[in-house]
Amino acid sequence: MTKEPMSAADTSTATGSKSEQAYTQLKDRILGGELVPGYRLVLSSIATELGFSVVPVREAIRRLEAEGLVHFERNVGATVAGIDPDLYLHTMQTLSIIEGAATALAAPSIGAEELQKARDLNEQMREVLASFDPVRFTQLNTEFHALLYARCPNPHILDLVHRGWNRLGRMRSSVFRYVPDRAHASVREHDALLDLIDAGAPAADVEHAARAHRTNTLNAFLAQAHQPPSPI
């Protein structure tokens, strides 16, 4: 994989310690998909690219390991972590329940302006499908769903939803990188969910649609994760 070097000039405007700068650069590259799962993070090479010693780079990688973005293996070293299927399963199962409830509770308070903004976001997602960018698609998807559950009147449920999304963000910037075909169905399901909210559908219907939408993404990922490797 070809990558641009991380020069000291790239960090000249960064704030914080060298460790913080190294952490920010590496995290951005991992979450942006530039450093793919399995990519080996060689301390000396990264330090040279940044113009730092290996000490701040080592500290940065330890932070990334604590966040689950980097995996350390004896005799191999640090590599970019992939998605842990079990952690993703448990997070998505939980999120499907609590986000479904949050969206249903928020629905009566979603005004025409917010509903139109949600439709605009979904239209942008539809446009991304033509030349698929999973990172951009996920950014729009996150904004879309945040708009729908933001007015949930129960702060405890809302806190749990935020925790679930944060956990997903720490795992990987875009599950759609693994299941790009799921993005097409996701946009269609967004349309259906917005139609239910716009029509003032019963809370149970909105909750079911939101929960099924999240579960469908989970099922698509799990199906892909359990596929045998393609023959060479």
Buried (B, 14 or more C-beta within 10 A) or exposed (E): EEEEEBEEEBBEEEEEEBBBBBBBBBBEBBBEBBBEBEBEBBBEBBBBBBBBEBEBBBBBBBBBBEBBBBBBEEEEBBBBBBBBEEBBBEBBEBBBBBBBBBBBBBBEEBEEEBBEBBBEBBBBBBEBBEEBBBBBBBBBBBBBBBBBBBBBEBEEBBEBBBBBBEBBEBBBBBBBBBBBEBBEBBBEBBEEBBEBBBEEBEEEBBBBBBBBBBBBBBEBBBEBBEEEEEEE
